[in-house]
Amino acid sequence: MTAQAPRPAGAGEIALVGLGANLGDAQATLRAALRELAACPGCTLLGCSSLWSSAPVDAEGPDFCNAVAQLRCACEPHELLRQLQRIEQRHGRLRPDGVRNAPRSLDLDLLCFGDRRLDTPELGLPHPRMHQRAFVLGPLAELRPQWRLPDGEAIAEALARLRAGGQQLRRIGPLRP
């Protein structure tokens, strides 16, 4: 397990948060979640990708609606994670034991937090599977088209690789809180 020491308080760091839902009115849920992200203590919403639609990865169920939000956060990564989990709980998120990638009312994933690298039981940064998910990379490419994944692969190249491997992704339209 590795963790970095807390950084001094200041203007904050950029956090990228993946949003997803495939139960109920997923688009309305993501709009509400975006409003709640903007209201998180110590965070400022800087931007959000469009809404995207994708089939579940390694799971069954209805298609997901997805987006990525960009925040400036003055809090620490674990505190932001707790805020994300509280938002999920308010939207009825269930975490059945032993079930991974189950359908969900809301899923908020902390994708990265500045350049922090963490590997704790609660949180891995950058997100350890984001390079395997077109539903993360498509929205992320809107916000940070020149960004590279932690292994150095360009977002556009990674997205093309995933699409060639069969992951489908479709832009729905803007996400407005």
NORGI-V267990 format. One record per pair of residues at least 12 apart in sequence whose ideal C-beta (glycine too) atoms are under 10 Angstrom apart, sorted by the first residue. I is the first residue (numbers start at 0). J is the second residue. D is the distance in Angstrom with one decimal. If there is no record, write none. Layout:
BEGIN
{{I | J | D} {I | J | D}}
END
This chain:
BEGIN
{{0 | 117 | 8.9} {0 | 118 | 5.9} {0 | 119 | 5.7} {0 | 120 | 7.5} {1 | 116 | 6.9} {1 | 117 | 7.0} {1 | 118 | 5.1} {1 | 119 | 8.2} {2 | 76 | 9.4} {2 | 77 | 9.2} {2 | 115 | 9.2} {2 | 116 | 8.9} {2 | 117 | 5.6} {2 | 118 | 7.7} {2 | 119 | 5.9} {2 | 122 | 9.2} {2 | 124 | 9.8} {3 | 75 | 9.9} {3 | 76 | 9.1} {3 | 113 | 9.9} {3 | 114 | 9.5} {3 | 115 | 5.9} {3 | 116 | 6.8} {3 | 117 | 6.8} {3 | 124 | 9.3} {5 | 75 | 5.8} {5 | 76 | 9.6} {5 | 77 | 9.8} {6 | 75 | 8.0} {6 | 113 | 8.2} {6 | 115 | 8.4} {8 | 41 | 9.5} {8 | 73 | 6.4} {8 | 74 | 9.5} {8 | 75 | 10.0} {9 | 73 | 7.4} {10 | 43 | 9.7} {10 | 71 | 7.1} {10 | 72 | 10.0} {10 | 73 | 7.4} {11 | 41 | 7.2} {11 | 42 | 7.7} {11 | 43 | 7.5} {11 | 70 | 8.4} {11 | 71 | 4.5} {11 | 72 | 5.0} {11 | 73 | 4.1} {11 | 74 | 7.9} {11 | 113 | 8.7} {12 | 70 | 9.2} {12 | 71 | 7.2} {12 | 72 | 6.0} {12 | 73 | 8.3} {12 | 74 | 9.3} {12 | 75 | 9.4} {12 | 76 | 8.6} {12 | 79 | 9.7} {12 | 111 | 9.4} {12 | 112 | 5.9} {12 | 113 | 3.4} {12 | 114 | 8.2} {12 | 115 | 7.4} {13 | 45 | 7.3} {13 | 69 | 6.3} {13 | 70 | 7.2} {13 | 71 | 6.0} {13 | 72 | 7.8} {13 | 111 | 8.0} {13 | 112 | 7.9} {13 | 113 | 6.0} {13 | 114 | 9.4} {13 | 142 | 10.0} {13 | 143 | 9.4} {14 | 36 | 9.6} {14 | 39 | 9.8} {14 | 42 | 7.5} {14 | 45 | 9.5} {14 | 68 | 8.5} {14 | 69 | 7.5} {14 | 70 | 4.7} {14 | 71 | 7.7} {14 | 72 | 4.8} {14 | 74 | 9.1} {14 | 76 | 7.6} {14 | 79 | 6.0} {14 | 80 | 9.9} {14 | 83 | 9.6} {14 | 109 | 6.5} {14 | 110 | 8.0} {14 | 111 | 7.0} {14 | 112 | 4.8} {14 | 113 | 7.5} {14 | 115 | 9.3} {14 | 124 | 9.4} {15 | 45 | 9.9} {15 | 48 | 9.8} {15 | 67 | 5.8} {15 | 68 | 7.3} {15 | 69 | 5.8} {15 | 70 | 7.9} {15 | 108 | 9.2} {15 | 109 | 7.9} {15 | 110 | 4.3} {15 | 111 | 5.0} {15 | 112 | 8.0} {15 | 113 | 9.9} {15 | 125 | 8.7} {15 | 126 | 8.7} {15 | 129 | 8.9} {15 | 135 | 9.1} {15 | 138 | 9.4} {15 | 139 | 6.8} {15 | 142 | 7.3} {15 | 143 | 7.7} {15 | 146 | 9.1} {16 | 32 | 9.1} {16 | 33 | 9.5} {16 | 36 | 6.5} {16 | 39 | 9.7} {16 | 42 | 9.5} {16 | 44 | 9.7} {16 | 47 | 9.3} {16 | 66 | 9.1} {16 | 67 | 6.8} {16 | 68 | 4.8} {16 | 69 | 7.9} {16 | 70 | 6.4} {16 | 72 | 9.7} {16 | 79 | 8.1} {16 | 80 | 9.9} {16 | 82 | 9.9} {16 | 83 | 6.7} {16 | 86 | 9.8} {16 | 107 | 5.8} {16 | 108 | 6.8} {16 | 109 | 6.0} {16 | 110 | 6.5} {16 | 111 | 9.3} {16 | 112 | 9.5} {16 | 126 | 9.9} {17 | 48 | 9.6} {17 | 65 | 6.9} {17 | 66 | 7.7} {17 | 67 | 5.5} {17 | 68 | 8.2} {17 | 83 | 9.9} {17 | 106 | 7.5} {17 | 107 | 7.1} {17 | 108 | 4.1} {17 | 109 | 8.1} {17 | 110 | 5.3} {17 | 126 | 7.4} {17 | 129 | 7.4} {17 | 132 | 8.3} {17 | 134 | 7.9} {17 | 135 | 5.2} {17 | 138 | 7.5} {17 | 139 | 8.1} {18 | 30 | 9.8} {18 | 32 | 5.7} {18 | 33 | 7.0} {18 | 36 | 8.1} {18 | 47 | 8.3} {18 | 48 | 9.0} {18 | 50 | 9.1} {18 | 63 | 9.7} {18 | 64 | 8.2} {18 | 65 | 6.6} {18 | 66 | 4.7} {18 | 67 | 7.0} {18 | 68 | 6.3} {18 | 83 | 9.6} {18 | 86 | 9.7} {18 | 105 | 7.6} {18 | 106 | 7.3} {18 | 107 | 6.0} {18 | 108 | 8.1} {18 | 138 | 8.4} {18 | 174 | 8.1} {19 | 32 | 9.7} {19 | 51 | 9.3} {19 | 53 | 8.5} {19 | 55 | 9.6} {19 | 63 | 4.9} {19 | 64 | 6.9} {19 | 65 | 4.7} {19 | 66 | 7.9} {19 | 67 | 9.8} {19 | 103 | 7.3} {19 | 105 | 7.6} {19 | 106 | 4.3} {19 | 107 | 8.0} {19 | 108 | 7.6} {19 | 132 | 9.6} {19 | 134 | 6.8} {19 | 135 | 8.7} {19 | 138 | 9.7} {20 | 32 | 7.9} {20 | 61 | 9.7} {20 | 63 | 6.7} {20 | 64 | 5.6} {20 | 65 | 8.3} {20 | 66 | 9.7} {20 | 87 | 9.8} {20 | 90 | 7.8} {20 | 92 | 9.3} {20 | 102 | 9.1} {20 | 103 | 6.5} {20 | 104 | 6.0} {20 | 105 | 5.0} {20 | 106 | 6.7} {20 | 107 | 9.6} {21 | 52 | 9.5} {21 | 53 | 9.2} {21 | 54 | 9.5} {21 | 55 | 6.8} {21 | 58 | 9.2} {21 | 60 | 5.7} {21 | 61 | 4.8} {21 | 62 | 6.3} {21 | 63 | 4.3} {21 | 64 | 7.0} {21 | 65 | 9.2} {21 | 101 | 9.7} {21 | 102 | 5.3} {21 | 103 | 6.6} {21 | 104 | 8.5} {21 | 105 | 9.7} {21 | 106 | 8.7} {22 | 60 | 7.9} {22 | 61 | 7.3} {22 | 63 | 9.6} {22 | 90 | 9.5} {22 | 91 | 8.2} {22 | 92 | 9.6} {22 | 93 | 9.6} {22 | 101 | 9.6} {22 | 102 | 5.3} {22 | 103 | 6.2} {22 | 104 | 4.7} {22 | 105 | 8.5} {23 | 61 | 9.9} {23 | 90 | 8.6} {23 | 91 | 8.1} {23 | 103 | 9.9} {23 | 104 | 5.8} {23 | 105 | 9.1} {24 | 64 | 9.4} {24 | 104 | 9.8} {25 | 50 | 8.9} {25 | 52 | 9.1} {25 | 61 | 8.1} {25 | 62 | 8.5} {25 | 63 | 7.0} {25 | 64 | 4.0} {25 | 65 | 9.1} {25 | 103 | 9.5} {25 | 104 | 8.3} {25 | 105 | 8.5} {25 | 171 | 10.0} {26 | 50 | 6.3} {26 | 52 | 9.6} {26 | 64 | 5.4} {26 | 66 | 9.7} {26 | 171 | 7.5} {26 | 172 | 9.1} {26 | 174 | 8.0} {27 | 64 | 9.6} {28 | 64 | 8.0} {28 | 90 | 5.8} {28 | 91 | 9.2} {28 | 103 | 9.7} {28 | 104 | 6.4} {28 | 105 | 5.4} {29 | 47 | 9.2} {29 | 50 | 6.7} {29 | 63 | 9.9} {29 | 64 | 5.7} {29 | 65 | 8.1} {29 | 66 | 5.8} {29 | 68 | 9.4} {29 | 90 | 9.7} {29 | 105 | 7.7} {29 | 107 | 9.8} {29 | 174 | 6.1} {29 | 176 | 9.2} {30 | 47 | 9.9} {30 | 50 | 8.9} {30 | 64 | 9.9} {30 | 66 | 9.5} {30 | 174 | 6.6} {30 | 175 | 6.8} {30 | 176 | 5.6} {31 | 86 | 8.9} {31 | 89 | 8.9} {31 | 90 | 7.3} {31 | 105 | 8.7} {31 | 176 | 7.8} {32 | 66 | 9.0} {32 | 68 | 8.5} {32 | 83 | 9.1} {32 | 86 | 5.8} {32 | 87 | 8.3} {32 | 89 | 9.0} {32 | 90 | 6.7} {32 | 104 | 10.0} {32 | 105 | 5.8} {32 | 106 | 9.5} {32 | 107 | 6.7} {32 | 174 | 9.8} {32 | 176 | 8.8} {33 | 47 | 5.9} {33 | 66 | 7.5} {33 | 68 | 6.2} {33 | 86 | 10.0} {33 | 174 | 6.3} {33 | 175 | 8.1} {33 | 176 | 4.4} {34 | 86 | 9.9} {34 | 175 | 9.9} {34 | 176 | 4.2} {35 | 82 | 8.7} {35 | 83 | 9.4} {35 | 85 | 8.8} {35 | 86 | 4.8} {35 | 87 | 9.9} {35 | 89 | 7.5} {35 | 90 | 8.7} {35 | 105 | 9.8} {35 | 107 | 9.3} {35 | 176 | 8.9} {36 | 68 | 5.5} {36 | 69 | 9.9} {36 | 70 | 6.4} {36 | 79 | 9.6} {36 | 82 | 8.3} {36 | 83 | 8.0} {36 | 86 | 7.1} {36 | 107 | 7.8} {36 | 176 | 8.6} {37 | 68 | 8.5} {37 | 70 | 8.2} {37 | 176 | 6.5} {38 | 82 | 9.7} {38 | 86 | 9.5} {38 | 176 | 9.8} {39 | 70 | 7.4} {39 | 72 | 7.8} {39 | 74 | 8.1} {39 | 78 | 9.4} {39 | 79 | 7.3} {39 | 82 | 4.8} {39 | 83 | 8.3} {39 | 85 | 9.1} {39 | 86 | 8.0} {40 | 72 | 9.7} {40 | 73 | 8.7} {40 | 74 | 7.3} {40 | 78 | 8.8} {40 | 79 | 10.0} {40 | 82 | 7.4} {41 | 70 | 9.4} {41 | 71 | 9.2} {41 | 72 | 5.9} {41 | 73 | 4.2} {41 | 74 | 4.1} {41 | 75 | 9.2} {41 | 78 | 7.6} {41 | 79 | 8.1} {41 | 82 | 8.6} {42 | 68 | 9.7} {42 | 70 | 4.7} {42 | 71 | 6.8} {42 | 72 | 4.8} {42 | 73 | 7.4} {42 | 74 | 7.0} {42 | 78 | 9.8} {42 | 79 | 7.1} {42 | 82 | 7.7} {43 | 69 | 9.7} {43 | 70 | 6.5} {43 | 71 | 4.6} {43 | 72 | 8.0} {43 | 73 | 8.7} {44 | 68 | 6.4} {44 | 69 | 7.6} {44 | 70 | 5.8} {44 | 71 | 8.4} {44 | 176 | 8.1} {45 | 68 | 8.3} {45 | 69 | 4.5} {45 | 70 | 6.3} {45 | 71 | 5.7} {45 | 142 | 8.8} {46 | 67 | 9.1} {46 | 68 | 7.3} {46 | 69 | 4.7} {46 | 70 | 9.0} {46 | 141 | 8.9} {46 | 142 | 6.0} {46 | 143 | 9.8} {47 | 66 | 5.9} {47 | 67 | 7.2} {47 | 68 | 4.7} {47 | 69 | 7.1} {47 | 70 | 9.6} {47 | 138 | 8.4} {47 | 141 | 8.9} {47 | 142 | 7.8} {47 | 173 | 8.6} {47 | 174 | 5.3} {47 | 175 | 8.4} {47 | 176 | 8.0} {48 | 65 | 8.4} {48 | 66 | 5.0} {48 | 67 | 4.7} {48 | 68 | 7.7} {48 | 69 | 8.5} {48 | 135 | 10.0} {48 | 137 | 7.9} {48 | 138 | 3.5} {48 | 139 | 7.1} {48 | 140 | 8.3} {48 | 141 | 4.3} {48 | 142 | 5.5} {48 | 143 | 9.6} {48 | 170 | 9.1} {48 | 173 | 9.1} {48 | 174 | 6.9} {49 | 65 | 9.5} {49 | 66 | 6.9} {49 | 67 | 9.5} {49 | 137 | 8.7} {49 | 138 | 6.8} {49 | 141 | 6.1} {49 | 142 | 9.8} {49 | 170 | 5.3} {49 | 171 | 6.8} {49 | 172 | 6.2} {49 | 173 | 5.6} {49 | 174 | 6.1} {50 | 64 | 5.5} {50 | 65 | 7.3} {50 | 66 | 5.5} {50 | 138 | 8.3} {50 | 169 | 9.8} {50 | 170 | 7.5} {50 | 171 | 4.1} {50 | 172 | 5.9} {50 | 173 | 7.1} {50 | 174 | 4.7} {50 | 175 | 9.5} {51 | 63 | 8.4} {51 | 64 | 7.2} {51 | 65 | 4.7} {51 | 66 | 6.7} {51 | 67 | 9.1} {51 | 133 | 8.7} {51 | 134 | 6.3} {51 | 135 | 9.5} {51 | 137 | 5.2} {51 | 138 | 5.5} {51 | 141 | 9.0} {51 | 168 | 5.7} {51 | 169 | 6.6} {51 | 170 | 5.6} {51 | 171 | 6.2} {51 | 172 | 9.5} {51 | 174 | 9.2} {52 | 64 | 6.1} {52 | 65 | 7.5} {52 | 134 | 8.6} {52 | 137 | 9.9} {52 | 167 | 8.6} {52 | 168 | 7.4} {52 | 169 | 4.7} {52 | 170 | 8.0} {52 | 171 | 5.4} {53 | 65 | 5.9} {53 | 132 | 8.4} {53 | 133 | 6.4} {53 | 134 | 3.9} {53 | 135 | 9.4} {53 | 137 | 7.8} {53 | 138 | 9.9} {53 | 166 | 7.1} {53 | 167 | 6.5} {53 | 168 | 5.0} {53 | 169 | 7.4} {54 | 133 | 9.7} {54 | 134 | 8.8} {54 | 165 | 9.3} {54 | 166 | 7.7} {54 | 167 | 5.9} {54 | 168 | 8.9} {54 | 169 | 9.8} {55 | 100 | 6.6} {55 | 101 | 9.2} {55 | 102 | 7.4} {55 | 103 | 9.9} {55 | 134 | 9.1} {56 | 100 | 6.7} {56 | 128 | 9.0} {56 | 131 | 7.7} {56 | 132 | 6.0} {56 | 133 | 8.2} {56 | 134 | 7.1} {56 | 135 | 9.8} {56 | 161 | 9.4} {56 | 166 | 6.8} {57 | 99 | 7.6} {57 | 100 | 5.1} {57 | 128 | 9.8} {57 | 131 | 9.3} {57 | 132 | 9.8} {58 | 98 | 9.0} {58 | 99 | 7.7} {58 | 100 | 3.7} {58 | 101 | 6.6} {58 | 102 | 7.4} {58 | 103 | 9.7} {59 | 100 | 9.0} {59 | 101 | 9.1} {59 | 102 | 7.9} {60 | 100 | 8.9} {60 | 101 | 7.6} {60 | 102 | 3.7} {60 | 103 | 8.7} {61 | 102 | 6.8} {62 | 134 | 9.7} {62 | 167 | 9.1} {62 | 169 | 8.8} {63 | 102 | 8.7} {63 | 103 | 8.6} {63 | 106 | 8.2} {63 | 134 | 6.2} {64 | 134 | 9.3} {64 | 171 | 6.8} {64 | 174 | 8.7} {65 | 106 | 9.0} {65 | 132 | 8.9} {65 | 133 | 9.2} {65 | 134 | 4.3} {65 | 135 | 7.3} {65 | 137 | 7.6} {65 | 138 | 6.0} {65 | 168 | 8.2} {65 | 171 | 9.2} {65 | 174 | 9.6} {66 | 134 | 9.4} {66 | 135 | 9.9} {66 | 137 | 9.6} {66 | 138 | 5.2} {66 | 139 | 9.8} {66 | 141 | 9.1} {66 | 142 | 9.6} {66 | 171 | 9.3} {66 | 173 | 9.7} {66 | 174 | 4.9} {67 | 108 | 9.3} {67 | 110 | 7.0} {67 | 129 | 9.6} {67 | 134 | 9.5} {67 | 135 | 6.8} {67 | 136 | 9.1} {67 | 137 | 8.7} {67 | 138 | 3.9} {67 | 139 | 5.0} {67 | 140 | 9.1} {67 | 141 | 7.6} {67 | 142 | 5.9} {67 | 143 | 8.8} {67 | 174 | 9.6} {68 | 107 | 8.9} {68 | 110 | 9.7} {68 | 138 | 9.0} {68 | 142 | 8.5} {68 | 174 | 8.5} {68 | 176 | 9.8} {69 | 110 | 9.9} {69 | 139 | 9.4} {69 | 142 | 5.4} {69 | 143 | 8.0} {70 | 109 | 9.8} {70 | 112 | 9.4} {71 | 113 | 10.0} {72 | 109 | 9.8} {72 | 112 | 7.2} {72 | 113 | 8.7} {74 | 112 | 9.6} {75 | 112 | 8.5} {75 | 115 | 9.2} {76 | 109 | 6.6} {76 | 111 | 9.3} {76 | 112 | 4.4} {76 | 113 | 8.7} {76 | 115 | 6.0} {76 | 117 | 6.3} {76 | 119 | 9.3} {76 | 121 | 9.6} {76 | 122 | 6.2} {76 | 124 | 6.1} {77 | 109 | 9.4} {77 | 112 | 9.7} {77 | 117 | 8.4} {77 | 119 | 7.8} {77 | 121 | 6.7} {77 | 122 | 6.2} {79 | 107 | 9.7} {79 | 109 | 6.2} {79 | 112 | 6.9} {79 | 122 | 9.3} {80 | 107 | 9.0} {80 | 108 | 9.6} {80 | 109 | 5.5} {80 | 112 | 9.1} {80 | 117 | 9.8} {80 | 119 | 9.8} {80 | 121 | 6.6} {80 | 122 | 5.4} {80 | 124 | 9.5} {81 | 121 | 9.1} {82 | 107 | 9.0} {82 | 109 | 9.8} {83 | 105 | 9.6} {83 | 106 | 9.4} {83 | 107 | 4.1} {83 | 108 | 7.9} {83 | 109 | 6.3} {84 | 107 | 7.7} {84 | 109 | 10.0} {84 | 121 | 9.5} {85 | 107 | 9.7} {86 | 105 | 7.1} {86 | 107 | 6.0} {87 | 103 | 8.1} {87 | 104 | 8.0} {87 | 105 | 5.1} {87 | 106 | 6.9} {87 | 107 | 5.6} {88 | 104 | 10.0} {88 | 105 | 9.0} {89 | 104 | 9.9} {89 | 105 | 8.5} {90 | 103 | 9.0} {90 | 104 | 5.1} {90 | 105 | 4.0} {90 | 106 | 9.6} {90 | 107 | 9.2} {91 | 103 | 8.9} {91 | 104 | 4.5} {91 | 105 | 7.5} {92 | 104 | 5.7} {92 | 105 | 5.3} {92 | 106 | 7.1} {92 | 107 | 8.5} {108 | 126 | 5.8} {108 | 128 | 9.0} {108 | 129 | 7.9} {108 | 132 | 9.3} {108 | 135 | 7.7} {109 | 122 | 6.7} {109 | 123 | 9.1} {109 | 124 | 6.9} {109 | 125 | 9.1} {109 | 126 | 6.8} {110 | 124 | 8.2} {110 | 125 | 6.4} {110 | 126 | 4.5} {110 | 128 | 9.9} {110 | 129 | 5.4} {110 | 132 | 9.8} {110 | 135 | 6.6} {110 | 138 | 10.0} {110 | 139 | 7.3} {111 | 124 | 6.0} {111 | 125 | 4.3} {111 | 126 | 6.9} {111 | 129 | 8.0} {111 | 139 | 9.4} {111 | 143 | 9.8} {111 | 146 | 9.3} {111 | 148 | 9.7} {111 | 149 | 8.2} {112 | 124 | 5.5} {112 | 125 | 8.3} {112 | 126 | 9.9} {114 | 149 | 9.4} {116 | 149 | 8.1} {124 | 149 | 9.4} {125 | 148 | 7.8} {125 | 149 | 5.1} {125 | 150 | 9.8} {126 | 149 | 9.5} {127 | 149 | 9.4} {129 | 148 | 7.3} {129 | 149 | 8.8} {129 | 154 | 10.0} {129 | 157 | 9.0} {130 | 148 | 5.0} {130 | 149 | 7.8} {130 | 150 | 6.8} {130 | 152 | 6.8} {130 | 154 | 9.4} {130 | 157 | 5.6} {130 | 158 | 9.9} {130 | 160 | 9.1} {130 | 161 | 8.5} {131 | 157 | 8.9} {131 | 160 | 9.8} {131 | 161 | 7.2} {131 | 164 | 9.5} {131 | 166 | 8.8} {132 | 157 | 9.5} {132 | 158 | 9.8} {132 | 161 | 7.2} {132 | 166 | 7.5} {132 | 168 | 9.6} {133 | 157 | 8.6} {133 | 158 | 5.9} {133 | 159 | 9.5} {133 | 160 | 9.1} {133 | 161 | 4.2} {133 | 162 | 6.0} {133 | 164 | 8.7} {133 | 165 | 9.4} {133 | 166 | 3.9} {133 | 167 | 7.5} {133 | 168 | 4.6} {134 | 161 | 9.2} {134 | 166 | 7.6} {134 | 167 | 9.5} {134 | 168 | 6.1} {135 | 154 | 9.7} {135 | 157 | 9.6} {135 | 158 | 9.3} {135 | 161 | 9.5} {135 | 168 | 9.8} {136 | 148 | 8.3} {136 | 152 | 9.9} {136 | 154 | 5.7} {136 | 155 | 8.6} {136 | 156 | 9.7} {136 | 157 | 5.5} {136 | 158 | 4.3} {136 | 159 | 9.5} {136 | 160 | 9.4} {136 | 161 | 6.6} {136 | 162 | 9.3} {136 | 166 | 9.1} {136 | 168 | 8.3} {137 | 154 | 9.1} {137 | 158 | 6.1} {137 | 161 | 9.0} {137 | 162 | 8.9} {137 | 166 | 9.3} {137 | 168 | 4.6} {137 | 169 | 8.9} {137 | 170 | 7.4} {138 | 168 | 8.9} {138 | 170 | 8.9} {138 | 174 | 8.9} {139 | 154 | 6.0} {139 | 157 | 9.4} {139 | 158 | 8.6} {140 | 153 | 9.3} {140 | 154 | 4.6} {140 | 155 | 6.2} {140 | 157 | 9.0} {140 | 158 | 6.0} {141 | 154 | 9.7} {141 | 170 | 8.7} {142 | 154 | 9.6}}
END
